[in-house]
């Protein structure tokens, strides 16, 4: 599923970037070589990033 239509950023790409990039959605977009255009995706993108990082943190604690 595309999260950002303007930049053709897929959810799977955003989730991968969330684990290797620090910062908010805009910073994560920058790691992908993109920047927000219309900005309508930023709220959903931020939620996905936080979800992915939280899941990774839980995986670390479970080990």
N, CA, C and O atoms as a Maestro MAE file, in Angstrom:
{
 s_m_m2io_version
 :::
 2.0.0
}

f_m_ct {
 s_m_title
 :::
 protein
 m_atom[252] {
  # First column is atom index #
  i_m_mmod_type
  r_m_x_coord
  r_m_y_coord
  r_m_z_coord
  i_m_residue_number
  s_m_chain_name
  s_m_pdb_residue_name
  s_m_pdb_atom_name
  i_m_atomic_number
  :::
  1 25 0.841 -1.175 0.000 1 A "UNK " " N  " 7
  2 3 0.000 0.000 0.000 1 A "UNK " " CA " 6
  3 2 0.886 1.239 0.000 1 A "UNK " " C  " 6
  4 15 1.905 1.289 0.689 1 A "UNK " " O  " 8
  5 25 0.495 2.216 -0.764 2 A "UNK " " N  " 7
  6 3 1.224 3.476 -0.794 2 A "UNK " " CA " 6
  7 2 0.789 4.361 0.372 2 A "UNK " " C  " 6
  8 15 -0.403 4.571 0.598 2 A "UNK " " O  " 8
  9 25 1.761 4.868 1.098 3 A "UNK " " N  " 7
  10 3 1.499 5.807 2.180 3 A "UNK " " CA " 6
  11 2 1.564 7.227 1.641 3 A "UNK " " C  " 6
  12 15 0.723 8.065 1.966 3 A "UNK " " O  " 8
  13 25 2.556 7.484 0.826 4 A "UNK " " N  " 7
  14 3 2.735 8.809 0.224 4 A "UNK " " CA " 6
  15 2 2.604 8.670 -1.287 4 A "UNK " " C  " 6
  16 15 3.481 8.122 -1.954 4 A "UNK " " O  " 8
  17 25 1.514 9.168 -1.804 5 A "UNK " " N  " 7
  18 3 1.276 9.103 -3.244 5 A "UNK " " CA " 6
  19 2 2.237 10.033 -3.976 5 A "UNK " " C  " 6
  20 15 2.761 9.674 -5.030 5 A "UNK " " O  " 8
  21 25 2.472 11.215 -3.432 6 A "UNK " " N  " 7
  22 3 3.339 12.212 -4.084 6 A "UNK " " CA " 6
  23 2 4.738 11.663 -4.359 6 A "UNK " " C  " 6
  24 15 5.336 11.948 -5.397 6 A "UNK " " O  " 8
  25 25 5.253 10.868 -3.409 7 A "UNK " " N  " 7
  26 3 6.608 10.335 -3.526 7 A "UNK " " CA " 6
  27 2 6.658 8.843 -3.807 7 A "UNK " " C  " 6
  28 15 7.740 8.261 -3.867 7 A "UNK " " O  " 8
  29 25 5.506 8.222 -3.978 8 A "UNK " " N  " 7
  30 3 5.411 6.780 -4.213 8 A "UNK " " CA " 6
  31 2 6.143 5.986 -3.136 8 A "UNK " " C  " 6
  32 15 6.908 5.070 -3.437 8 A "UNK " " O  " 8
  33 25 5.896 6.352 -1.870 9 A "UNK " " N  " 7
  34 3 6.505 5.635 -0.741 9 A "UNK " " CA " 6
  35 2 5.512 4.582 -0.270 9 A "UNK " " C  " 6
  36 15 4.384 4.890 0.113 9 A "UNK " " O  " 8
  37 25 5.958 3.345 -0.309 10 A "UNK " " N  " 7
  38 3 5.125 2.226 0.133 10 A "UNK " " CA " 6
  39 2 5.285 2.026 1.639 10 A "UNK " " C  " 6
  40 15 6.295 2.402 2.233 10 A "UNK " " O  " 8
  41 25 4.275 1.434 2.225 11 A "UNK " " N  " 7
  42 3 4.302 1.156 3.659 11 A "UNK " " CA " 6
  43 2 5.500 0.286 4.020 11 A "UNK " " C  " 6
  44 15 6.155 0.530 5.033 11 A "UNK " " O  " 8
  45 25 5.793 -0.710 3.219 12 A "UNK " " N  " 7
  46 3 6.921 -1.601 3.511 12 A "UNK " " CA " 6
  47 2 8.249 -0.842 3.494 12 A "UNK " " C  " 6
  48 15 9.124 -1.108 4.318 12 A "UNK " " O  " 8
  49 25 8.404 0.095 2.567 13 A "UNK " " N  " 7
  50 3 9.629 0.907 2.513 13 A "UNK " " CA " 6
  51 2 9.732 1.823 3.732 13 A "UNK " " C  " 6
  52 15 10.815 2.022 4.282 13 A "UNK " " O  " 8
  53 25 8.607 2.370 4.140 14 A "UNK " " N  " 7
  54 3 8.584 3.253 5.300 14 A "UNK " " CA " 6
  55 2 8.926 2.482 6.568 14 A "UNK " " C  " 6
  56 15 9.659 2.981 7.422 14 A "UNK " " O  " 8
  57 25 8.401 1.272 6.692 15 A "UNK " " N  " 7
  58 3 8.690 0.456 7.871 15 A "UNK " " CA " 6
  59 2 10.180 0.096 7.940 15 A "UNK " " C  " 6
  60 15 10.770 0.137 9.020 15 A "UNK " " O  " 8
  61 25 10.782 -0.249 6.826 16 A "UNK " " N  " 7
  62 3 12.216 -0.554 6.802 16 A "UNK " " CA " 6
  63 2 13.029 0.675 7.181 16 A "UNK " " C  " 6
  64 15 13.971 0.583 7.968 16 A "UNK " " O  " 8
  65 25 12.668 1.816 6.626 17 A "UNK " " N  " 7
  66 3 13.395 3.059 6.904 17 A "UNK " " CA " 6
  67 2 13.242 3.470 8.362 17 A "UNK " " C  " 6
  68 15 14.160 4.054 8.938 17 A "UNK " " O  " 8
  69 25 12.107 3.178 8.962 18 A "UNK " " N  " 7
  70 3 11.870 3.540 10.361 18 A "UNK " " CA " 6
  71 2 12.876 2.879 11.285 18 A "UNK " " C  " 6
  72 15 13.193 3.415 12.347 18 A "UNK " " O  " 8
  73 25 13.377 1.723 10.890 19 A "UNK " " N  " 7
  74 3 14.322 0.987 11.724 19 A "UNK " " CA " 6
  75 2 15.770 1.429 11.524 19 A "UNK " " C  " 6
  76 15 16.634 1.117 12.344 19 A "UNK " " O  " 8
  77 25 16.034 2.140 10.456 20 A "UNK " " N  " 7
  78 3 17.412 2.555 10.184 20 A "UNK " " CA " 6
  79 2 17.613 4.061 10.269 20 A "UNK " " C  " 6
  80 15 18.751 4.530 10.283 20 A "UNK " " O  " 8
  81 25 16.531 4.822 10.326 21 A "UNK " " N  " 7
  82 3 16.613 6.285 10.377 21 A "UNK " " CA " 6
  83 2 16.054 6.789 11.701 21 A "UNK " " C  " 6
  84 15 15.113 6.215 12.248 21 A "UNK " " O  " 8
  85 25 16.634 7.846 12.198 22 A "UNK " " N  " 7
  86 3 16.120 8.487 13.407 22 A "UNK " " CA " 6
  87 2 15.212 9.643 13.025 22 A "UNK " " C  " 6
  88 15 15.256 10.137 11.899 22 A "UNK " " O  " 8
  89 25 14.398 10.063 13.964 23 A "UNK " " N  " 7
  90 3 13.592 11.249 13.761 23 A "UNK " " CA " 6
  91 2 12.161 10.956 13.381 23 A "UNK " " C  " 6
  92 15 11.689 9.820 13.421 23 A "UNK " " O  " 8
  93 25 11.492 12.029 13.012 24 A "UNK " " N  " 7
  94 3 10.070 11.963 12.690 24 A "UNK " " CA " 6
  95 2 9.858 11.535 11.240 24 A "UNK " " C  " 6
  96 15 10.787 11.100 10.559 24 A "UNK " " O  " 8
  97 25 8.613 11.668 10.788 25 A "UNK " " N  " 7
  98 3 8.273 11.241 9.430 25 A "UNK " " CA " 6
  99 2 9.075 11.999 8.380 25 A "UNK " " C  " 6
  100 15 9.548 11.403 7.412 25 A "UNK " " O  " 8
  101 25 9.231 13.297 8.560 26 A "UNK " " N  " 7
  102 3 9.984 14.077 7.580 26 A "UNK " " CA " 6
  103 2 11.440 13.627 7.511 26 A "UNK " " C  " 6
  104 15 12.016 13.552 6.426 26 A "UNK " " O  " 8
  105 25 12.037 13.327 8.662 27 A "UNK " " N  " 7
  106 3 13.415 12.841 8.689 27 A "UNK " " CA " 6
  107 2 13.529 11.468 8.041 27 A "UNK " " C  " 6
  108 15 14.515 11.169 7.367 27 A "UNK " " O  " 8
  109 25 12.520 10.640 8.250 28 A "UNK " " N  " 7
  110 3 12.517 9.311 7.643 28 A "UNK " " CA " 6
  111 2 12.354 9.415 6.132 28 A "UNK " " C  " 6
  112 15 12.991 8.669 5.389 28 A "UNK " " O  " 8
  113 25 11.512 10.327 5.673 29 A "UNK " " N  " 7
  114 3 11.381 10.562 4.239 29 A "UNK " " CA " 6
  115 2 12.738 10.980 3.670 29 A "UNK " " C  " 6
  116 15 13.126 10.529 2.592 29 A "UNK " " O  " 8
  117 25 13.453 11.837 4.388 30 A "UNK " " N  " 7
  118 3 14.763 12.307 3.920 30 A "UNK " " CA " 6
  119 2 15.734 11.149 3.775 30 A "UNK " " C  " 6
  120 15 16.552 11.138 2.855 30 A "UNK " " O  " 8
  121 25 15.656 10.180 4.666 31 A "UNK " " N  " 7
  122 3 16.511 8.993 4.553 31 A "UNK " " CA " 6
  123 2 16.204 8.208 3.284 31 A "UNK " " C  " 6
  124 15 17.064 7.510 2.748 31 A "UNK " " O  " 8
  125 25 14.984 8.329 2.818 32 A "UNK " " N  " 7
  126 3 14.581 7.665 1.583 32 A "UNK " " CA " 6
  127 2 14.866 8.533 0.356 32 A "UNK " " C  " 6
  128 15 14.558 8.153 -0.774 32 A "UNK " " O  " 8
  129 25 15.458 9.705 0.599 33 A "UNK " " N  " 7
  130 3 15.763 10.608 -0.504 33 A "UNK " " CA " 6
  131 2 14.543 11.382 -0.980 33 A "UNK " " C  " 6
  132 15 14.507 11.860 -2.115 33 A "UNK " " O  " 8
  133 25 13.556 11.504 -0.124 34 A "UNK " " N  " 7
  134 3 12.297 12.177 -0.471 34 A "UNK " " CA " 6
  135 2 12.024 13.297 0.527 34 A "UNK " " C  " 6
  136 15 12.693 13.408 1.554 34 A "UNK " " O  " 8
  137 25 11.030 14.123 0.208 35 A "UNK " " N  " 7
  138 3 10.519 15.103 1.159 35 A "UNK " " CA " 6
  139 2 9.029 15.276 0.915 35 A "UNK " " C  " 6
  140 15 8.558 15.154 -0.216 35 A "UNK " " O  " 8
  141 25 8.291 15.559 1.980 36 A "UNK " " N  " 7
  142 3 6.846 15.692 1.829 36 A "UNK " " CA " 6
  143 2 6.481 16.794 0.842 36 A "UNK " " C  " 6
  144 15 7.120 17.845 0.805 36 A "UNK " " O  " 8
  145 25 5.469 16.547 0.059 37 A "UNK " " N  " 7
  146 3 4.961 17.555 -0.870 37 A "UNK " " CA " 6
  147 2 3.694 18.178 -0.310 37 A "UNK " " C  " 6
  148 15 3.722 19.315 0.160 37 A "UNK " " O  " 8
  149 25 2.595 17.458 -0.351 38 A "UNK " " N  " 7
  150 3 1.328 18.019 0.125 38 A "UNK " " CA " 6
  151 2 1.176 17.870 1.636 38 A "UNK " " C  " 6
  152 15 0.450 18.643 2.262 38 A "UNK " " O  " 8
  153 25 1.853 16.882 2.231 39 A "UNK " " N  " 7
  154 3 1.839 16.700 3.679 39 A "UNK " " CA " 6
  155 2 0.668 15.914 4.236 39 A "UNK " " C  " 6
  156 15 0.607 15.685 5.444 39 A "UNK " " O  " 8
  157 25 -0.259 15.494 3.396 40 A "UNK " " N  " 7
  158 3 -1.431 14.775 3.895 40 A "UNK " " CA " 6
  159 2 -1.089 13.402 4.467 40 A "UNK " " C  " 6
  160 15 -1.875 12.843 5.232 40 A "UNK " " O  " 8
  161 25 0.042 12.863 4.119 41 A "UNK " " N  " 7
  162 3 0.430 11.523 4.553 41 A "UNK " " CA " 6
  163 2 1.200 11.523 5.871 41 A "UNK " " C  " 6
  164 15 1.378 10.464 6.474 41 A "UNK " " O  " 8
  165 25 1.656 12.677 6.329 42 A "UNK " " N  " 7
  166 3 2.594 12.723 7.451 42 A "UNK " " CA " 6
  167 2 2.045 12.133 8.738 42 A "UNK " " C  " 6
  168 15 2.779 11.458 9.459 42 A "UNK " " O  " 8
  169 25 0.793 12.365 9.042 43 A "UNK " " N  " 7
  170 3 0.223 11.828 10.275 43 A "UNK " " CA " 6
  171 2 0.203 10.298 10.249 43 A "UNK " " C  " 6
  172 15 0.617 9.649 11.209 43 A "UNK " " O  " 8
  173 25 -0.276 9.737 9.155 44 A "UNK " " N  " 7
  174 3 -0.305 8.270 9.032 44 A "UNK " " CA " 6
  175 2 1.107 7.704 8.984 44 A "UNK " " C  " 6
  176 15 1.375 6.662 9.582 44 A "UNK " " O  " 8
  177 25 2.005 8.373 8.285 45 A "UNK " " N  " 7
  178 3 3.390 7.918 8.211 45 A "UNK " " CA " 6
  179 2 4.020 7.899 9.599 45 A "UNK " " C  " 6
  180 15 4.725 6.952 9.946 45 A "UNK " " O  " 8
  181 25 3.771 8.933 10.392 46 A "UNK " " N  " 7
  182 3 4.325 8.996 11.746 46 A "UNK " " CA " 6
  183 2 3.812 7.848 12.606 46 A "UNK " " C  " 6
  184 15 4.571 7.257 13.375 46 A "UNK " " O  " 8
  185 25 2.530 7.534 12.478 47 A "UNK " " N  " 7
  186 3 1.954 6.416 13.226 47 A "UNK " " CA " 6
  187 2 2.626 5.095 12.847 47 A "UNK " " C  " 6
  188 15 2.933 4.281 13.717 47 A "UNK " " O  " 8
  189 25 2.849 4.890 11.579 48 A "UNK " " N  " 7
  190 3 3.493 3.655 11.107 48 A "UNK " " CA " 6
  191 2 4.931 3.580 11.622 48 A "UNK " " C  " 6
  192 15 5.380 2.523 12.065 48 A "UNK " " O  " 8
  193 25 5.632 4.676 11.565 49 A "UNK " " N  " 7
  194 3 7.021 4.719 12.040 49 A "UNK " " CA " 6
  195 2 7.082 4.377 13.525 49 A "UNK " " C  " 6
  196 15 7.899 3.558 13.945 49 A "UNK " " O  " 8
  197 25 6.220 5.005 14.313 50 A "UNK " " N  " 7
  198 3 6.200 4.737 15.756 50 A "UNK " " CA " 6
  199 2 5.821 3.288 16.043 50 A "UNK " " C  " 6
  200 15 6.395 2.659 16.932 50 A "UNK " " O  " 8
  201 25 4.866 2.763 15.301 51 A "UNK " " N  " 7
  202 3 4.448 1.368 15.462 51 A "UNK " " CA " 6
  203 2 5.605 0.418 15.171 51 A "UNK " " C  " 6
  204 15 5.838 -0.529 15.922 51 A "UNK " " O  " 8
  205 25 6.321 0.667 14.094 52 A "UNK " " N  " 7
  206 3 7.430 -0.209 13.701 52 A "UNK " " CA " 6
  207 2 8.562 -0.150 14.720 52 A "UNK " " C  " 6
  208 15 9.142 -1.179 15.066 52 A "UNK " " O  " 8
  209 25 8.873 1.032 15.195 53 A "UNK " " N  " 7
  210 3 9.941 1.175 16.199 53 A "UNK " " CA " 6
  211 2 9.547 0.540 17.519 53 A "UNK " " C  " 6
  212 15 10.389 -0.063 18.186 53 A "UNK " " O  " 8
  213 25 8.285 0.662 17.909 54 A "UNK " " N  " 7
  214 3 7.816 0.037 19.148 54 A "UNK " " CA " 6
  215 2 7.889 -1.482 19.051 54 A "UNK " " C  " 6
  216 15 8.283 -2.149 20.008 54 A "UNK " " O  " 8
  217 25 7.513 -2.023 17.911 55 A "UNK " " N  " 7
  218 3 7.574 -3.476 17.719 55 A "UNK " " CA " 6
  219 2 9.014 -3.967 17.775 55 A "UNK " " C  " 6
  220 15 9.290 -5.022 18.346 55 A "UNK " " O  " 8
  221 25 9.918 -3.219 17.194 56 A "UNK " " N  " 7
  222 3 11.331 -3.605 17.212 56 A "UNK " " CA " 6
  223 2 11.870 -3.537 18.640 56 A "UNK " " C  " 6
  224 15 12.658 -4.390 19.047 56 A "UNK " " O  " 8
  225 25 11.454 -2.542 19.388 57 A "UNK " " N  " 7
  226 3 11.889 -2.405 20.778 57 A "UNK " " CA " 6
  227 2 11.381 -3.580 21.613 57 A "UNK " " C  " 6
  228 15 12.116 -4.109 22.448 57 A "UNK " " O  " 8
  229 25 10.141 -3.988 21.395 58 A "UNK " " N  " 7
  230 3 9.585 -5.135 22.117 58 A "UNK " " CA " 6
  231 2 10.325 -6.417 21.773 58 A "UNK " " C  " 6
  232 15 10.531 -7.272 22.635 58 A "UNK " " O  " 8
  233 25 10.728 -6.553 20.506 59 A "UNK " " N  " 7
  234 3 11.489 -7.727 20.097 59 A "UNK " " CA " 6
  235 2 12.824 -7.781 20.820 59 A "UNK " " C  " 6
  236 15 13.276 -8.857 21.212 59 A "UNK " " O  " 8
  237 25 13.445 -6.648 20.997 60 A "UNK " " N  " 7
  238 3 14.741 -6.585 21.708 60 A "UNK " " CA " 6
  239 2 14.560 -6.965 23.166 60 A "UNK " " C  " 6
  240 15 15.378 -7.695 23.725 60 A "UNK " " O  " 8
  241 25 13.497 -6.477 23.787 61 A "UNK " " N  " 7
  242 3 13.249 -6.794 25.196 61 A "UNK " " CA " 6
  243 2 12.922 -8.263 25.404 61 A "UNK " " C  " 6
  244 15 13.215 -8.814 26.466 61 A "UNK " " O  " 8
  245 25 12.328 -8.899 24.426 62 A "UNK " " N  " 7
  246 3 11.934 -10.299 24.548 62 A "UNK " " CA " 6
  247 2 13.128 -11.248 24.472 62 A "UNK " " C  " 6
  248 15 13.030 -12.410 24.866 62 A "UNK " " O  " 8
  249 25 14.241 -10.752 23.972 63 A "UNK " " N  " 7
  250 3 15.411 -11.619 23.793 63 A "UNK " " CA " 6
  251 2 16.125 -11.842 25.078 63 A "UNK " " C  " 6
  252 15 17.133 -12.549 25.109 63 A "UNK " " O  " 8
  :::
 }
 m_bond[251] {
  # First column is bond index #
  i_m_from
  i_m_to
  i_m_order
  :::
  1 1 2 1
  2 2 3 1
  3 3 4 2
  4 3 5 1
  5 5 6 1
  6 6 7 1
  7 7 8 2
  8 7 9 1
  9 9 10 1
  10 10 11 1
  11 11 12 2
  12 11 13 1
  13 13 14 1
  14 14 15 1
  15 15 16 2
  16 15 17 1
  17 17 18 1
  18 18 19 1
  19 19 20 2
  20 19 21 1
  21 21 22 1
  22 22 23 1
  23 23 24 2
  24 23 25 1
  25 25 26 1
  26 26 27 1
  27 27 28 2
  28 27 29 1
  29 29 30 1
  30 30 31 1
  31 31 32 2
  32 31 33 1
  33 33 34 1
  34 34 35 1
  35 35 36 2
  36 35 37 1
  37 37 38 1
  38 38 39 1
  39 39 40 2
  40 39 41 1
  41 41 42 1
  42 42 43 1
  43 43 44 2
  44 43 45 1
  45 45 46 1
  46 46 47 1
  47 47 48 2
  48 47 49 1
  49 49 50 1
  50 50 51 1
  51 51 52 2
  52 51 53 1
  53 53 54 1
  54 54 55 1
  55 55 56 2
  56 55 57 1
  57 57 58 1
  58 58 59 1
  59 59 60 2
  60 59 61 1
  61 61 62 1
  62 62 63 1
  63 63 64 2
  64 63 65 1
  65 65 66 1
  66 66 67 1
  67 67 68 2
  68 67 69 1
  69 69 70 1
  70 70 71 1
  71 71 72 2
  72 71 73 1
  73 73 74 1
  74 74 75 1
  75 75 76 2
  76 75 77 1
  77 77 78 1
  78 78 79 1
  79 79 80 2
  80 79 81 1
  81 81 82 1
  82 82 83 1
  83 83 84 2
  84 83 85 1
  85 85 86 1
  86 86 87 1
  87 87 88 2
  88 87 89 1
  89 89 90 1
  90 90 91 1
  91 91 92 2
  92 91 93 1
  93 93 94 1
  94 94 95 1
  95 95 96 2
  96 95 97 1
  97 97 98 1
  98 98 99 1
  99 99 100 2
  100 99 101 1
  101 101 102 1
  102 102 103 1
  103 103 104 2
  104 103 105 1
  105 105 106 1
  106 106 107 1
  107 107 108 2
  108 107 109 1
  109 109 110 1
  110 110 111 1
  111 111 112 2
  112 111 113 1
  113 113 114 1
  114 114 115 1
  115 115 116 2
  116 115 117 1
  117 117 118 1
  118 118 119 1
  119 119 120 2
  120 119 121 1
  121 121 122 1
  122 122 123 1
  123 123 124 2
  124 123 125 1
  125 125 126 1
  126 126 127 1
  127 127 128 2
  128 127 129 1
  129 129 130 1
  130 130 131 1
  131 131 132 2
  132 131 133 1
  133 133 134 1
  134 134 135 1
  135 135 136 2
  136 135 137 1
  137 137 138 1
  138 138 139 1
  139 139 140 2
  140 139 141 1
  141 141 142 1
  142 142 143 1
  143 143 144 2
  144 143 145 1
  145 145 146 1
  146 146 147 1
  147 147 148 2
  148 147 149 1
  149 149 150 1
  150 150 151 1
  151 151 152 2
  152 151 153 1
  153 153 154 1
  154 154 155 1
  155 155 156 2
  156 155 157 1
  157 157 158 1
  158 158 159 1
  159 159 160 2
  160 159 161 1
  161 161 162 1
  162 162 163 1
  163 163 164 2
  164 163 165 1
  165 165 166 1
  166 166 167 1
  167 167 168 2
  168 167 169 1
  169 169 170 1
  170 170 171 1
  171 171 172 2
  172 171 173 1
  173 173 174 1
  174 174 175 1
  175 175 176 2
  176 175 177 1
  177 177 178 1
  178 178 179 1
  179 179 180 2
  180 179 181 1
  181 181 182 1
  182 182 183 1
  183 183 184 2
  184 183 185 1
  185 185 186 1
  186 186 187 1
  187 187 188 2
  188 187 189 1
  189 189 190 1
  190 190 191 1
  191 191 192 2
  192 191 193 1
  193 193 194 1
  194 194 195 1
  195 195 196 2
  196 195 197 1
  197 197 198 1
  198 198 199 1
  199 199 200 2
  200 199 201 1
  201 201 202 1
  202 202 203 1
  203 203 204 2
  204 203 205 1
  205 205 206 1
  206 206 207 1
  207 207 208 2
  208 207 209 1
  209 209 210 1
  210 210 211 1
  211 211 212 2
  212 211 213 1
  213 213 214 1
  214 214 215 1
  215 215 216 2
  216 215 217 1
  217 217 218 1
  218 218 219 1
  219 219 220 2
  220 219 221 1
  221 221 222 1
  222 222 223 1
  223 223 224 2
  224 223 225 1
  225 225 226 1
  226 226 227 1
  227 227 228 2
  228 227 229 1
  229 229 230 1
  230 230 231 1
  231 231 232 2
  232 231 233 1
  233 233 234 1
  234 234 235 1
  235 235 236 2
  236 235 237 1
  237 237 238 1
  238 238 239 1
  239 239 240 2
  240 239 241 1
  241 241 242 1
  242 242 243 1
  243 243 244 2
  244 243 245 1
  245 245 246 1
  246 246 247 1
  247 247 248 2
  248 247 249 1
  249 249 250 1
  250 250 251 1
  251 251 252 2
  :::
 }
}
